[in-house]
Amino acid sequence: MSIAELRRRADSGEAEARLALGARLITADGVDPDAAEGARLVEQACAQGSAEASALLATIEAMGVARPQNWERAFDHLQLAAERGLDSARDQLVLLARAPEPALGTAGASSDIWKRLRERIDISALIVAPPKQSLSDSPRIRIVEGFATPAECDWAMARARGSLTRAKVLDQETGEEKSHPDRTNKAIEFRLTGMDVVMQVLRARIGATTNLPVPVFEPVQIMHYSVGEEFRPHFDFLTEENEGWAAQMRRFGQRIATFLLFLNEDFEGGETEFPRAGISHRGGKGDALFWANVDPSGAPDRLTFHAGKPPTRGEKWILSQWIRDRSPAAE
């Protein structure tokens, strides 16, 4: 539907159009970005009874879009979406409350179950940083065992299934994303309207683990490798030698860190390899691996040359979070 038609329908009070237009304004999808106006339209759709708008508002509050981040309001909106019958909101409440009974997420649950689940959510426990172990100090590589629960890993994989496309790299000349023969796996990048509260909780936990603020995070990716698919040896940091990367650095800053969460373990091969450092690592389901792409002085660390090796059996799933040294909001 055209923006003009969406605006006409939104102005006439149609909740579905307000939600759709609000989402497009927030993500700059075919229209100049206006996050504040987009959020206002989503709020109007929520007030009209839209469960989908309630869930999107939960994400907006959790991410702090056009407002300060507020976990409590995020969980309140998630509860409202669940009460309005949205299955994805119900499933998120079950996961965030760490409720042991699968039946809690079914449609036949008692009428106050969503309120009780929401009251059980402890955000401080959800984002606490698990213990880190040093795999190497040159380059600086750390591992975190049990970073995420099996249910969180399953949630992330489920969010990606059916939406994967060929993974891309940043073109050195243009700074735009493009396919490249060095990267043959598939991936999905989650922009705001594709995000949810569970995914944002995982990002907050990454922030606590790395001691880096979430606003400088790039959009999170879920990566999938079939047998033989790989990401050949490369660096994650950027340099100013090429105009495309230089423009990226001027706008978003340096990519100073990489965080990987292993979402499954039922495959063979598929290690993350650092050939110049003599390190090869593969975590179990829920384990994490992260490293600094720059040295303590901030210069690119060429020992971080690394590869995502191909699985030889099964399929490999990974959540990937690249981290910059500043937010474009600082411009």
N, C-alpha and C positions, 0 to 999 in steps of 0.2 A: 504494500500500500504506500502511496506517495506521502511525503511529509505534509503537503498541502491538505490532502484528504484526512490524514491523522489529526492535523490541527483543527480542521473543521469539526470532526467528530468529537475531539476532546473538548472544544469550546462549547459544544452542544450538551456536554455532560456525560458522555459515554465512558464508562469506567475502563473498558478494555482498551479504548483508544488512548485514554490518559496514561494507562500503564505502559502501552507500547511507545508512545511519544516520549514519556519520561525516561524510559530505558535508552532510547536513541539519543536523547539530549545528554544523558550522563556519559555515554560511550562515544559520542561524536560519530554516530552511524548515519552518514549521509546528511548531516546537519552540523552547524557550528555548535561546539560544546557549550552547555549551560547546566552544570551539575546542580546548582541551587534550584533552578526552574524544573529540572527533571525530577529531583527529589520531591518538590512540591506537588507535581502531578501524580507521582506514585502515592504520596500521602492521601491525595484526594480519592484515588482509586481504592485505597485501603479503607477509607472512611465509607465508601459505597459498598463495602462487603467483599471485596476481591481477596481471595485467599492467596493468589499469586502475588498480588501487590504487598500483602502482609509479609510474605516470605522475602521479597526483594527489599522491603524496608528493613528486615532483620539483617540482611547483608549490608545494606547502606550504613546502618548503625554500627555493625561490627567492624566495618572498614573505615568509618569516619569520613564518609563522602559528603562534602558541603556542610559539615558539622563536626564537632569533636566526637571521637570514638566513644561509644557507650555500650558496654557489654550487656548491662541490665536491660536497656531498651531493646537491644537485639534479641535477647531471650524472650522478652515479653511479646514482641512481634512474631517470633517463631511459635510461641504458644498459641497466639491468635490464629495463625495460619493453620496450625494443627487442629484447633477447635472448629475451624471452617472446613476441615476435611481434606487438607492437602497432605498426601501421603509422604512426600519428601520432607515436609516439616515435621511430621510425626516421627519419621525415621531418624531425623537429626536430633530430636529431643531425646529419644531412646539412647542414641550414641553418646550425646553430650552428658547425659545424666549417668552414663555408665551403668545402665540398668541391666541386670543379668538375664531377665526373662524376655525371650524373643516375642512372647505374646503381647508384651506391653505396646508394641508398635502396630498391632492389628486394629482393624476398624471396629472390632467388637469390644474394645476395652471400655471400662466404665467411664462415665461422662466427665469425671474430674481428674482422669489420669494425666492429661496434658498439663494441668496446673501442678499436680504433684511432681511430675517429672521435671518441669521447669524449676521448681523449688529445690530440687536435688542438685542442680548444676552448680558446681564450684569452679569458677573461672580461674582462681588462683592455683588450684590443683591441676587444671587442664593445661596451663601454659608453663608450669614449672620446668626448669631446665634439667634434664637428666644428667648424670655424671658423664664427663668427657674423658677419653683416653687418647694419649698422643701416639700416633702412628709414625710420625716423623716431625722433626723440628726444622729440617731444611730439605724440601719445602715444608711449610707448616700445615700438616695434615692431622685431623682429629677424627675419631670414630665415637659414636654414641650407640651403645647397645640398648634395645628396647625403647627407642625414641618414640615410636607410635604403637598403638595397640593393633592387634590383628583386625578388629572391626574398623578402625580408621583406615588401615591399608585397603581393606575390601571396599570401603566407601569411595576412596580415591580412584581405584580401578574401575568401579562401576560408573563413576561420573564420566570417565573417558571413553568407555566402550561405545562404539557406534559413531564416534565423532572424530576419530583419528585421521590425520592426513600426513603426507610426507613431511618429515621434519625439515626445518630450514636453518640457514646460517645468515649472519649479517654480512652483506656484500661489502667488500673493502672499498669499492669505488663510490657506491651510492648510499651506503648505510641502510639500505632496505633489506628485508628478509627475502631470501631466495633459496631454492633447492640447490644442492651441491652434491657431486658424486662421493665426497668424503663422508657424507651423513646419509645413510640409507634407511634409518629407522623411521618410525611414525611417531607423531606427537599431537597433543592438543594444548593450546595456550588458553588459560582461563582469564578472560577480561571480566570486568565487574559484574555484568549481568549473567555471566556463567558461573560466578562464584557462589558460595554459600557459607553459612556460619561455621560449619565443621572445617572447611578448607581454610577459613581465616584463623580459626583456633590453631591449626597446624602451623600456619605462618607466624602467629604470635609466639608459639613454642620455639620455632626456628630463631626468631629474634632474641628470645631469652637465652637460647643455647649459644648463639654466636656473639651476643652482646652488641647486636647491630639493629637499628630501628627499622620497623616494617615499612615506613614510608619510602625508604630507598630500595625496596625490593622491586625487581621486575615482576611482571605477571607470572604466576606459577605455571609450570608445565607438567603434564604427565607424559612420560615417554614409554613407548612399547617397542620391543625388539623381537622379531621372529627369528628363527634359525637363519644364520648367515648375515643378518642385518647388523650394522655397526656404525660407530662414529669414530672415524680414523683419527690418529694422533693430531692434536691441535692444542692451542692455548685458548683460555676463556677471557684473558685480559685483552684490552684494545690498545692500539698504538696510534700515534698521530701521523704516521708515515703515509697513510692513505686518506683521501678526503672524506670518504664515507664514514670511516671509523672516527676521524677527527671531529666530524660534525656530530656524531653520536656522543662523543666525550664532552663536547661543548654543551650539549643539551642535557645529558643524563649523568655525566661523570664516568669515572672508571669502573669497570666490573671487578670489584676487589675480592669477591669471595663466591664460592660455589658450594651449594648444599644439595646432597642427594639422599633421598629416603628410599630404601629398598622395600618395595610393596609386595614382593612374593619371593619364594625361594625354590619353587618346584621346576628348576631348569638346570642345565649344565653349561659350563663356560660362562661368558658374559661378565668377566671381571672388569673392574676399572683399573687401568694399568697406567703407571707413571714410569715410562722406560728410562728416563734420565736419572730418576731417583732409585731405580731398582725395586719398585713397589708395585704389587698387584693385590687388589683387595676385592672381596665380595662379601657383603653382609647378609645376615638372615632377614627374614620378613620382619619389618618394623625397625631394623637397625638403620643408622645414618652414617654418612661419610661427608665431611666437609673440609675445605682447604682454603687458604689465602692465596689469591692469584698474584698478589704483590708481596714484596719483602717488607720488613719493618720500616724501611725508609719510604715506602710507597711506590717503588720502582717495580715494573713487571718482573715477576720471578719466572725465569725460563726453565727452572726445574719442575714447574707445574705442567709441562708438556704431558698430555694424557690422552687416553683413548677409552671409548666404551667398546669393549671386545664383544664379538657376536656370540650369542648362545649357540651351543652345538646340539642341544635338545631342549624342547619346551619353548616357552616364551618368557621374556624378561620385562618386568614393569618397574618403573622408577619415577618418583616425583622429583623434579628438578627445580631448584630455586636459585637464580642468579641474583647477586646483591651488588648494588652500585655504592659509590662513596657520597652521593648526594641525591636529592630529589629534584625533579624538574621544577617543582614548586619554589625552589630556592632561586630561580632565575629572576 
